[in-house]
Amino acid sequence: MTRALLSIALLLGAATPAPRQDVAFIVSAKGHARPRTTAEMRRIFLGQISRWEDGHRIVLIMQPTGSPAGRFFIGRLVRMSEIDYAHFWIGAVVRGEAAAAPRVIESREMTIKAVAENADAVGFILTGDVPDSVVVLEVR
């Protein structure tokens, strides 16, 4: 009986969905913090919008597509496979449609630091506490 209850408890524990995680888009506290739509964010990270309203070039900062934040970003916002997104950017740079591909930074902390230091940068991280040096964009 104890073994059966333990098995059921383990199955129920395994069936519990993982907590939902979202990405937060961040900009420097000294940067461009107006609300954006999901479509605008997608277009920004596809290079279709390459300049802020003041004419400054947008600097894209992203975490690796194999990271939890990167997988969420690729699957939910960009809606491409990792390889398709990489090929998209290689093609855009080669054709001269983009000055550079997004800068890939390994950790959440380094992503926050890179965005905080560049008023024209935008990046994404898994939601959570953020320091005052960056602002989480409101995405509608």
TIVO-2410 file (N, C-alpha, C; in nm, 3 decimals):
# residues 140
REC num residu      c1      c2      c3 atome chaine
REC   1      M   0.083  -0.120   0.000     N      A
REC   1      M   0.000   0.000   0.000    CA      A
REC   1      M   0.087   0.126   0.000     C      A
REC   2      T   0.191   0.126   0.085     N      A
REC   2      T   0.280   0.242   0.093    CA      A
REC   2      T   0.350   0.263  -0.040     C      A
REC   3      R   0.392   0.153  -0.100     N      A
REC   3      R   0.461   0.162  -0.229    CA      A
REC   3      R   0.366   0.219  -0.336     C      A
REC   4      A   0.239   0.178  -0.336     N      A
REC   4      A   0.142   0.228  -0.433    CA      A
REC   4      A   0.118   0.377  -0.413     C      A
REC   5      L   0.106   0.422  -0.287     N      A
REC   5      L   0.087   0.564  -0.260    CA      A
REC   5      L   0.209   0.645  -0.302     C      A
REC   6      L   0.326   0.592  -0.277     N      A
REC   6      L   0.449   0.660  -0.317    CA      A
REC   6      L   0.455   0.673  -0.469     C      A
REC   7      S   0.418   0.568  -0.540     N      A
REC   7      S   0.418   0.572  -0.686    CA      A
REC   7      S   0.320   0.676  -0.739     C      A
REC   8      I   0.202   0.681  -0.679     N      A
REC   8      I   0.101   0.779  -0.721    CA      A
REC   8      I   0.152   0.921  -0.692     C      A
REC   9      A   0.211   0.940  -0.577     N      A
REC   9      A   0.264   1.072  -0.542    CA      A
REC   9      A   0.373   1.115  -0.640     C      A
REC  10      L   0.460   1.021  -0.677     N      A
REC  10      L   0.565   1.053  -0.773    CA      A
REC  10      L   0.508   1.086  -0.910     C      A
REC  11      L   0.405   1.012  -0.952     N      A
REC  11      L   0.341   1.041  -1.080    CA      A
REC  11      L   0.274   1.177  -1.079     C      A
REC  12      L   0.204   1.208  -0.971     N      A
REC  12      L   0.139   1.338  -0.961    CA      A
REC  12      L   0.241   1.451  -0.961     C      A
REC  13      G   0.351   1.429  -0.893     N      A
REC  13      G   0.458   1.529  -0.891    CA      A
REC  13      G   0.516   1.549  -1.029     C      A
REC  14      A   0.532   1.441  -1.104     N      A
REC  14      A   0.587   1.450  -1.239    CA      A
REC  14      A   0.489   1.516  -1.335     C      A
REC  15      A   0.359   1.502  -1.306     N      A
REC  15      A   0.257   1.558  -1.394    CA      A
REC  15      A   0.234   1.706  -1.366     C      A
REC  16      T   0.286   1.759  -1.258     N      A
REC  16      T   0.268   1.900  -1.228    CA      A
REC  16      T   0.345   1.984  -1.329     C      A
REC  17      P   0.275   2.077  -1.394     N      A
REC  17      P   0.345   2.156  -1.495    CA      A
REC  17      P   0.452   2.243  -1.431     C      A
REC  18      A   0.557   2.267  -1.508     N      A
REC  18      A   0.664   2.355  -1.461    CA      A
REC  18      A   0.608   2.496  -1.449     C      A
REC  19      P   0.660   2.577  -1.358     N      A
REC  19      P   0.610   2.712  -1.346    CA      A
REC  19      P   0.631   2.787  -1.478     C      A
REC  20      R   0.533   2.867  -1.513     N      A
REC  20      R   0.541   2.941  -1.638    CA      A
REC  20      R   0.647   3.050  -1.629     C      A
REC  21      Q   0.730   3.056  -1.729     N      A
REC  21      Q   0.831   3.160  -1.735    CA      A
REC  21      Q   0.809   3.244  -1.859     C      A
REC  22      D   0.826   3.370  -1.845     N      A
REC  22      D   0.815   3.462  -1.957    CA      A
REC  22      D   0.944   3.538  -1.970     C      A
REC  23      V   0.961   3.603  -2.084     N      A
REC  23      V   1.076   3.691  -2.099    CA      A
REC  23      V   1.031   3.834  -2.078     C      A
REC  24      A   1.123   3.913  -2.028     N      A
REC  24      A   1.101   4.056  -2.013    CA      A
REC  24      A   1.197   4.125  -2.108     C      A
REC  25      F   1.148   4.219  -2.184     N      A
REC  25      F   1.233   4.299  -2.271    CA      A
REC  25      F   1.282   4.418  -2.191     C      A
REC  26      I   1.413   4.441  -2.196     N      A
REC  26      I   1.472   4.546  -2.115    CA      A
REC  26      I   1.547   4.647  -2.202     C      A
REC  27      V   1.546   4.770  -2.156     N      A
REC  27      V   1.625   4.877  -2.216    CA      A
REC  27      V   1.697   4.949  -2.103     C      A
REC  28      S   1.797   5.026  -2.138     N      A
REC  28      S   1.870   5.105  -2.039    CA      A
REC  28      S   1.775   5.204  -1.973     C      A
REC  29      A   1.798   5.233  -1.847     N      A
REC  29      A   1.717   5.333  -1.777    CA      A
REC  29      A   1.732   5.469  -1.844     C      A
REC  30      K   1.840   5.489  -1.917     N      A
REC  30      K   1.860   5.615  -1.988    CA      A
REC  30      K   1.821   5.605  -2.136     C      A
REC  31      G   1.744   5.501  -2.169     N      A
REC  31      G   1.712   5.474  -2.309    CA      A
REC  31      G   1.567   5.494  -2.347     C      A
REC  32      H   1.518   5.404  -2.431     N      A
REC  32      H   1.389   5.414  -2.500    CA      A
REC  32      H   1.285   5.326  -2.432     C      A
REC  33      A   1.214   5.380  -2.336     N      A
REC  33      A   1.127   5.297  -2.252    CA      A
REC  33      A   0.978   5.307  -2.282     C      A
REC  34      R   0.941   5.354  -2.399     N      A
REC  34      R   0.798   5.363  -2.427    CA      A
REC  34      R   0.740   5.223  -2.450     C      A
REC  35      P   0.612   5.203  -2.419     N      A
REC  35      P   0.550   5.071  -2.440    CA      A
REC  35      P   0.557   5.029  -2.587     C      A
REC  36      R   0.566   4.899  -2.609     N      A
REC  36      R   0.573   4.841  -2.744    CA      A
REC  36      R   0.470   4.731  -2.756     C      A
REC  37      T   0.436   4.697  -2.880     N      A
REC  37      T   0.349   4.582  -2.903    CA      A
REC  37      T   0.437   4.459  -2.925     C      A
REC  38      T   0.377   4.344  -2.913     N      A
REC  38      T   0.449   4.220  -2.941    CA      A
REC  38      T   0.498   4.220  -3.086     C      A
REC  39      A   0.415   4.269  -3.177     N      A
REC  39      A   0.453   4.274  -3.318    CA      A
REC  39      A   0.575   4.365  -3.337     C      A
REC  40      E   0.580   4.479  -3.268     N      A
REC  40      E   0.697   4.567  -3.279    CA      A
REC  40      E   0.822   4.498  -3.227     C      A
REC  41      M   0.811   4.426  -3.115     N      A
REC  41      M   0.928   4.358  -3.060    CA      A
REC  41      M   0.977   4.251  -3.156     C      A
REC  42      R   0.885   4.180  -3.218     N      A
REC  42      R   0.924   4.079  -3.317    CA      A
REC  42      R   0.996   4.145  -3.433     C      A
REC  43      R   0.941   4.254  -3.484     N      A
REC  43      R   1.004   4.325  -3.596    CA      A
REC  43      R   1.140   4.380  -3.557     C      A
REC  44      I   1.155   4.427  -3.433     N      A
REC  44      I   1.285   4.476  -3.387    CA      A
REC  44      I   1.387   4.363  -3.390     C      A
REC  45      F   1.350   4.247  -3.334     N      A
REC  45      F   1.445   4.136  -3.327    CA      A
REC  45      F   1.461   4.061  -3.459     C      A
REC  46      L   1.384   4.100  -3.560     N      A
REC  46      L   1.406   4.049  -3.695    CA      A
REC  46      L   1.475   4.155  -3.782     C      A
REC  47      G   1.511   4.267  -3.721     N      A
REC  47      G   1.582   4.371  -3.794    CA      A
REC  47      G   1.495   4.453  -3.886     C      A
REC  48      Q   1.364   4.432  -3.883     N      A
REC  48      Q   1.273   4.507  -3.969    CA      A
REC  48      Q   1.251   4.649  -3.916     C      A
REC  49      I   1.270   4.668  -3.789     N      A
REC  49      I   1.277   4.800  -3.728    CA      A
REC  49      I   1.419   4.809  -3.675     C      A
REC  50      S   1.499   4.898  -3.730     N      A
REC  50      S   1.641   4.902  -3.694    CA      A
REC  50      S   1.684   5.032  -3.627     C      A
REC  51      R   1.590   5.126  -3.616     N      A
REC  51      R   1.623   5.254  -3.553    CA      A
REC  51      R   1.514   5.294  -3.455     C      A
REC  52      W   1.558   5.357  -3.347     N      A
REC  52      W   1.464   5.414  -3.250    CA      A
REC  52      W   1.402   5.539  -3.311     C      A
REC  53      E   1.302   5.591  -3.246     N      A
REC  53      E   1.233   5.711  -3.295    CA      A
REC  53      E   1.327   5.830  -3.311     C      A
REC  54      D   1.434   5.836  -3.231     N      A
REC  54      D   1.528   5.949  -3.241    CA      A
REC  54      D   1.633   5.928  -3.350     C      A
REC  55      G   1.622   5.820  -3.426     N      A
REC  55      G   1.715   5.793  -3.536    CA      A
REC  55      G   1.835   5.709  -3.499     C      A
REC  56      H   1.857   5.684  -3.370     N      A
REC  56      H   1.970   5.602  -3.328    CA      A
REC  56      H   1.945   5.456  -3.367     C      A
REC  57      R   2.054   5.388  -3.406     N      A
REC  57      R   2.045   5.247  -3.442    CA      A
REC  57      R   2.017   5.161  -3.318     C      A
REC  58      I   1.925   5.068  -3.332     N      A
REC  58      I   1.892   4.976  -3.222    CA      A
REC  58      I   2.003   4.872  -3.212     C      A
REC  59      V   2.053   4.850  -3.091     N      A
REC  59      V   2.154   4.748  -3.065    CA      A
REC  59      V   2.081   4.630  -2.999     C      A
REC  60      L   2.083   4.516  -3.067     N      A
REC  60      L   2.014   4.397  -3.017    CA      A
REC  60      L   2.108   4.314  -2.931     C      A
REC  61      I   2.062   4.283  -2.811     N      A
REC  61      I   2.136   4.198  -2.718    CA      A
REC  61      I   2.048   4.077  -2.688     C      A
REC  62      M   2.102   3.960  -2.705     N      A
REC  62      M   2.022   3.841  -2.675    CA      A
REC  62      M   2.104   3.734  -2.606     C      A
REC  63      Q   2.034   3.646  -2.538     N      A
REC  63      Q   2.098   3.531  -2.477    CA      A
REC  63      Q   2.098   3.418  -2.579     C      A
REC  64      P   2.185   3.320  -2.562     N      A
REC  64      P   2.191   3.210  -2.659    CA      A
REC  64      P   2.056   3.144  -2.679     C      A
REC  65      T   2.028   3.102  -2.801     N      A
REC  65      T   1.899   3.040  -2.830    CA      A
REC  65      T   1.882   2.906  -2.759     C      A
REC  66      G   1.990   2.849  -2.708     N      A
REC  66      G   1.981   2.725  -2.632    CA      A
REC  66      G   1.953   2.746  -2.484     C      A
REC  67      S   1.956   2.871  -2.438     N      A
REC  67      S   1.928   2.900  -2.297    CA      A
REC  67      S   1.777   2.902  -2.275     C      A
REC  68      P   1.729   2.891  -2.150     N      A
REC  68      P   1.584   2.897  -2.126    CA      A
REC  68      P   1.520   3.024  -2.183     C      A
REC  69      A   1.583   3.139  -2.160     N      A
REC  69      A   1.528   3.264  -2.214    CA      A
REC  69      A   1.532   3.263  -2.366     C      A
REC  70      G   1.641   3.215  -2.424     N      A
REC  70      G   1.654   3.210  -2.569    CA      A
REC  70      G   1.553   3.117  -2.635     C      A
REC  71      R   1.530   3.001  -2.574     N      A
REC  71      R   1.431   2.906  -2.628    CA      A
REC  71      R   1.292   2.967  -2.625     C      A
REC  72      F   1.257   3.033  -2.514     N      A
REC  72      F   1.126   3.097  -2.503    CA      A
REC  72      F   1.114   3.205  -2.610     C      A
REC  73      F   1.217   3.288  -2.624     N      A
REC  73      F   1.219   3.397  -2.721    CA      A
REC  73      F   1.202   3.345  -2.864     C      A
REC  74      I   1.281   3.244  -2.901     N      A
REC  74      I   1.275   3.188  -3.036    CA      A
REC  74      I   1.139   3.124  -3.063     C      A
REC  75      G   1.090   3.047  -2.968     N      A
REC  75      G   0.965   2.975  -2.990    CA      A
REC  75      G   0.840   3.060  -2.982     C      A
REC  76      R   0.837   3.157  -2.892     N      A
REC  76      R   0.714   3.233  -2.868    CA      A
REC  76      R   0.710   3.368  -2.939     C      A
REC  77      L   0.823   3.435  -2.953     N      A
REC  77      L   0.819   3.568  -3.015    CA      A
REC  77      L   0.858   3.560  -3.163     C      A
REC  78      V   0.974   3.504  -3.191     N      A
REC  78      V   1.024   3.501  -3.328    CA      A
REC  78      V   0.955   3.391  -3.409     C      A
REC  79      R   0.920   3.283  -3.343     N      A
REC  79      R   0.851   3.170  -3.405    CA      A
REC  79      R   0.931   3.111  -3.522     C      A
REC  80      M   1.060   3.089  -3.494     N      A
REC  80      M   1.151   3.023  -3.589    CA      A
REC  80      M   1.231   2.920  -3.511     C      A
REC  81      S   1.290   2.829  -3.583     N      A
REC  81      S   1.384   2.738  -3.517    CA      A
REC  81      S   1.514   2.814  -3.495     C      A
REC  82      E   1.600   2.760  -3.410     N      A
REC  82      E   1.730   2.823  -3.385    CA      A
REC  82      E   1.808   2.839  -3.515     C      A
REC  83      I   1.813   2.734  -3.595     N      A
REC  83      I   1.891   2.738  -3.718    CA      A
REC  83      I   1.831   2.836  -3.819     C      A
REC  84      D   1.698   2.843  -3.825     N      A
REC  84      D   1.634   2.938  -3.917    CA      A
REC  84      D   1.663   3.083  -3.875     C      A
REC  85      Y   1.664   3.108  -3.745     N      A
REC  85      Y   1.693   3.244  -3.697    CA      A
REC  85      Y   1.838   3.281  -3.728     C      A
REC  86      A   1.929   3.188  -3.708     N      A
REC  86      A   2.070   3.213  -3.741    CA      A
REC  86      A   2.087   3.238  -3.891     C      A
REC  87      H   2.023   3.156  -3.973     N      A
REC  87      H   2.031   3.175  -4.118    CA      A
REC  87      H   1.968   3.307  -4.160     C      A
REC  88      F   1.859   3.344  -4.096     N      A
REC  88      F   1.793   3.471  -4.126    CA      A
REC  88      F   1.891   3.586  -4.109     C      A
REC  89      W   1.963   3.587  -3.994     N      A
REC  89      W   2.055   3.697  -3.967    CA      A
REC  89      W   2.179   3.693  -4.056     C      A
REC  90      I   2.230   3.575  -4.086     N      A
REC  90      I   2.344   3.564  -4.178    CA      A
REC  90      I   2.305   3.624  -4.313     C      A
REC  91      G   2.188   3.586  -4.362     N      A
REC  91      G   2.141   3.639  -4.490    CA      A
REC  91      G   2.122   3.790  -4.487     C      A
REC  92      A   2.063   3.840  -4.380     N      A
REC  92      A   2.038   3.984  -4.369    CA      A
REC  92      A   2.168   4.063  -4.370     C      A
REC  93      V   2.269   4.014  -4.300     N      A
REC  93      V   2.399   4.083  -4.296    CA      A
REC  93      V   2.467   4.074  -4.431     C      A
REC  94      V   2.468   3.957  -4.493     N      A
REC  94      V   2.534   3.938  -4.622    CA      A
REC  94      V   2.469   4.024  -4.731     C      A
REC  95      R   2.336   4.034  -4.728     N      A
REC  95      R   2.264   4.114  -4.828    CA      A
REC  95      R   2.271   4.264  -4.798     C      A
REC  96      G   2.329   4.301  -4.685     N      A
REC  96      G   2.338   4.442  -4.649    CA      A
REC  96      G   2.210   4.499  -4.590     C      A
REC  97      E   2.117   4.412  -4.552     N      A
REC  97      E   1.991   4.457  -4.493    CA      A
REC  97      E   2.006   4.489  -4.346     C      A
REC  98      A   2.114   4.444  -4.285     N      A
REC  98      A   2.140   4.469  -4.143    CA      A
REC  98      A   2.289   4.498  -4.127     C      A
REC  99      A   2.318   4.592  -4.037     N      A
REC  99      A   2.458   4.626  -4.012    CA      A
REC  99      A   2.529   4.513  -3.937     C      A
REC 100      A   2.458   4.448  -3.847     N      A
REC 100      A   2.517   4.340  -3.768    CA      A
REC 100      A   2.406   4.253  -3.710     C      A
REC 101      A   2.440   4.129  -3.684     N      A
REC 101      A   2.348   4.037  -3.617    CA      A
REC 101      A   2.340   4.075  -3.469     C      A
REC 102      P   2.239   4.026  -3.398     N      A
REC 102      P   2.232   4.054  -3.254    CA      A
REC 102      P   2.358   4.006  -3.181     C      A
REC 103      R   2.394   4.079  -3.079     N      A
REC 103      R   2.507   4.041  -2.994    CA      A
REC 103      R   2.458   3.937  -2.894     C      A
REC 104      V   2.523   3.823  -2.889     N      A
REC 104      V   2.482   3.714  -2.799    CA      A
REC 104      V   2.567   3.720  -2.673     C      A
REC 105      I   2.500   3.725  -2.560     N      A
REC 105      I   2.566   3.732  -2.430    CA      A
REC 105      I   2.518   3.616  -2.345     C      A
REC 106      E   2.611   3.548  -2.283     N      A
REC 106      E   2.584   3.420  -2.217    CA      A
REC 106      E   2.492   3.424  -2.095     C      A
REC 107      S   2.501   3.525  -2.010     N      A
REC 107      S   2.427   3.519  -1.884    CA      A
REC 107      S   2.328   3.633  -1.870     C      A
REC 108      R   2.232   3.611  -1.783     N      A
REC 108      R   2.131   3.712  -1.752    CA      A
REC 108      R   2.199   3.838  -1.698     C      A
REC 109      E   2.292   3.820  -1.606     N      A
REC 109      E   2.359   3.935  -1.542    CA      A
REC 109      E   2.438   4.016  -1.644     C      A
REC 110      M   2.508   3.949  -1.734     N      A
REC 110      M   2.585   4.019  -1.836    CA      A
REC 110      M   2.494   4.086  -1.940     C      A
REC 111      T   2.380   4.025  -1.966     N      A
REC 111      T   2.282   4.087  -2.057    CA      A
REC 111      T   2.232   4.217  -1.995     C      A
REC 112      I   2.196   4.212  -1.868     N      A
REC 112      I   2.151   4.333  -1.798    CA      A
REC 112      I   2.259   4.440  -1.802     C      A
REC 113      K   2.382   4.402  -1.774     N      A
REC 113      K   2.494   4.498  -1.773    CA      A
REC 113      K   2.513   4.560  -1.911     C      A
REC 114      A   2.512   4.478  -2.017     N      A
REC 114      A   2.533   4.529  -2.153    CA      A
REC 114      A   2.422   4.625  -2.195     C      A
REC 115      V   2.298   4.592  -2.161     N      A
REC 115      V   2.186   4.679  -2.195    CA      A
REC 115      V   2.193   4.809  -2.114     C      A
REC 116      A   2.224   4.797  -1.986     N      A
REC 116      A   2.232   4.915  -1.899    CA      A
REC 116      A   2.336   5.015  -1.948     C      A
REC 117      E   2.444   4.965  -2.005     N      A
REC 117      E   2.555   5.051  -2.048    CA      A
REC 117      E   2.534   5.114  -2.185     C      A
REC 118      N   2.430   5.075  -2.258     N      A
REC 118      N   2.408   5.127  -2.393    CA      A
REC 118      N   2.265   5.177  -2.405     C      A
REC 119      A   2.249   5.308  -2.415     N      A
REC 119      A   2.115   5.369  -2.421    CA      A
REC 119      A   2.035   5.324  -2.543     C      A
REC 120      D   2.101   5.269  -2.645     N      A
REC 120      D   2.032   5.225  -2.767    CA      A
REC 120      D   2.009   5.075  -2.773     C      A
REC 121      A   2.042   5.005  -2.666     N      A
REC 121      A   2.030   4.859  -2.665    CA      A
REC 121      A   1.892   4.815  -2.615     C      A
REC 122      V   1.853   4.699  -2.662     N      A
REC 122      V   1.735   4.630  -2.612    CA      A
REC 122      V   1.773   4.483  -2.602     C      A
REC 123      G   1.728   4.419  -2.496     N      A
REC 123      G   1.757   4.277  -2.476    CA      A
REC 123      G   1.641   4.209  -2.409     C      A
REC 124      F   1.658   4.082  -2.380     N      A
REC 124      F   1.553   4.009  -2.308    CA      A
REC 124      F   1.617   3.918  -2.205     C      A
REC 125      I   1.543   3.898  -2.099     N      A
REC 125      I   1.584   3.810  -1.989    CA      A
REC 125      I   1.459   3.737  -1.940     C      A
REC 126      L   1.478   3.630  -1.865     N      A
REC 126      L   1.363   3.570  -1.799    CA      A
REC 126      L   1.313   3.669  -1.694     C      A
REC 127      T   1.182   3.672  -1.676     N      A
REC 127      T   1.126   3.768  -1.581    CA      A
REC 127      T   1.182   3.746  -1.441     C      A
REC 128      G   1.179   3.849  -1.364     N      A
REC 128      G   1.231   3.847  -1.228    CA      A
REC 128      G   1.273   3.987  -1.188     C      A
REC 129      D   1.341   3.997  -1.078     N      A
REC 129      D   1.387   4.127  -1.032    CA      A
REC 129      D   1.492   4.183  -1.128     C      A
REC 130      V   1.483   4.312  -1.154     N      A
REC 130      V   1.583   4.379  -1.236    CA      A
REC 130      V   1.635   4.501  -1.161     C      A
REC 131      P   1.761   4.533  -1.181     N      A
REC 131      P   1.817   4.650  -1.114    CA      A
REC 131      P   1.763   4.780  -1.174     C      A
REC 132      D   1.786   4.890  -1.105     N      A
REC 132      D   1.739   5.020  -1.151    CA      A
REC 132      D   1.810   5.068  -1.278     C      A
REC 133      S   1.919   5.003  -1.316     N      A
REC 133      S   1.995   5.045  -1.434    CA      A
REC 133      S   1.924   5.011  -1.565     C      A
REC 134      V   1.821   4.924  -1.559     N      A
REC 134      V   1.743   4.890  -1.677    CA      A
REC 134      V   1.595   4.905  -1.646     C      A
REC 135      V   1.516   4.916  -1.752     N      A
REC 135      V   1.372   4.928  -1.741    CA      A
REC 135      V   1.309   4.813  -1.819     C      A
REC 136      V   1.209   4.750  -1.762     N      A
REC 136      V   1.136   4.646  -1.832    CA      A
REC 136      V   1.032   4.715  -1.920     C      A
REC 137      L   1.038   4.686  -2.050     N      A
REC 137      L   0.942   4.745  -2.143    CA      A
REC 137      L   0.805   4.686  -2.121     C      A
REC 138      E   0.705   4.771  -2.128     N      A
REC 138      E   0.568   4.722  -2.127    CA      A
REC 138      E   0.538   4.675  -2.269     C      A
REC 139      V   0.504   4.547  -2.283     N      A
REC 139      V   0.474   4.491  -2.414    CA      A
REC 139      V   0.327   4.452  -2.414     C      A
REC 140      R   0.254   4.508  -2.509     N      A
REC 140      R   0.110   4.484  -2.516    CA      A
REC 140      R   0.077   4.385  -2.624     C      A
***
